[in-house]
């Protein structure tokens, strides 16, 4: 389903991030982002099921230093985001 509001929302999010100098990471699939955030159920093999697509997320506090956090921060730095 395509909504005419999606391009406007995307433009608004990009403008707000740029104005506040906040790194903006783009993800190819809403389902990937939903899975990364845990917006899904897992079957007994540990595979994600019923993934809820997520269009955007804001991270306000990173929490503890982890390998995943280091990866994201390095990605932002390396890509000058």
ABEGO torsion letter per residue (X at the ends): XBBAAAAAAAAAAAAAAAAAGBBBBBBABAAAAAAAAGBBBBBAAGBBBGBBBBABBBBABAEBBBAAAAAAAAAAAAAGX
